[in-house]
Amino acid sequence: MKRSSRLALVVASLALVLQSTASTAAAESARRPNLVFVFPDQMRGQAMGFLGQEPVVTPNLDRFAQQSLVLTQAVSNYPVCSPYRAMLMTGKYPHANGVLSNCTSRTAAFDNQLRQTDRCWSDVLADRGYSLGYIGKWHLDAPHKPYVESYNNSEKFAWNEWCPPERRHGFDFWYAYGTFDRHLTPEYWSTDMKRHERVKVQQWGPEHETDLAIKYITNAGGTYRKPDRPFALVMSMNPPHTPYQLVPKKYLVPYADKTTEQLITRDNVNLQGDSRGAKIARAQIKNYFAMITGVDDQFGRILRALAEAGLDKDTIVVFTSDHGNCLGSHDHSTKNVHYEESLIVPFLIRWPGNIAPRRDDLLLSTPDIYPTLLDLMGLKADIPATVGGVSHAQLFRTGNGPRPSSAMYLWIPPERPELGRRGVRTDRYTLMIEKTPDAPPRHTLHDNRDDPFQLQNLADEQPELVDRLTREELVPWLKKTRDPWLGEKGK
Ligand code: CA
């Protein structure tokens, strides 16, 4: 055989192999489940009606919980926007993914943003033939000059930034923004828009985004996604984030006749006080709950759209949040602290026939979400070795499997990453240690079983317990995540 014809034969065989690989991948991906991942911003894990902890009206979540695995101790390891979102997307802890703080013009100096080179779970799904949609808040790009025109960007300080297509990690349908908190007049960049363009809307953000999500799910005429392929849709709603008063009046109705005392059931809120936290709690509890009721209402619409499209059996649905909200608990106004209201988030997952409805107290860490979801979707082999989280797919499916004895808590100043707060949440205790430049480390220890509202700091009374939790739980986490907080001597 002549060299050229041999070459032609090789090329032809290669083409056949490639073609059959491609069609196998298409056939495989057609059988994989869809994913709908819904996460409102700043919704604490206690604020769901079915839990009976707070008088918040969530009929759709109450029903959904009956069909789902409900994790009652899901932890947002770094309970603030960008660090959570980077952990969610990369499956890595902050020191490994480079997002040590919120993405703003100030932290841009530390290249504090999601890396284009990181392989996110969405990159994996894109390579497996999924259609991928992202709707809502992204907050993973560092603002750069000249800052985009936005009410929350000024010459001196900027929050909002456009995400260029090459930084979208596989999402081919895009309707999102960096940060934008005017919930009744939201603004978005759609898939093909340039940085200076914007869709300006006169509708409550979650409602508008749900209208679009329903179109994406229904996919009339194949407009939004490939009809023959599975899809993953992320719904990142901004409420119940501040400003709490930007909520449609109809969602306030269930709370109209309730007193502050009836609504605030948390013993760690100083109801009568004159402090900032007390004032926020009294002024905003109705609005905060109304926003959650609104989010619940929109979530119900998504669930109905899935059922009407006949997709509910083939779709994994997750409902969670990036972090919680103290709203006056411990006199703290929002999040980014170790307290339960900030640290514990909702986590409900439904996959009919594959995950039995039940409650579980698994200490889920944020980086675990990526490997767990891909493993559930049959893509365990595609999880990069660099992912720092662990898969709980077996435990989700069967109720049995390895259980971590703790989840880490972090707060990192990007300019001094060896300082800040670190801690652990175990099944019973919360330990938090704060390092500042000029003072010895400060310890806080709570017994969440005997003191669920964390009113007592037991650190001075129980030094042996502090030492044991540090040695057996915190230090192994710090070593595993190569945290400079540990110091050279491992102290
Ligand atoms: Ca947030």
Boltz pocket constraint, residues with backbone or C-beta under 6 A from the ligand:
constraints:
  - pocket:
      binder: B
      contacts: [[A, 41], [A, 42], [A, 80], [A, 81], [A, 82], [A, 322], [A, 323]]
      max_distance: 6.0
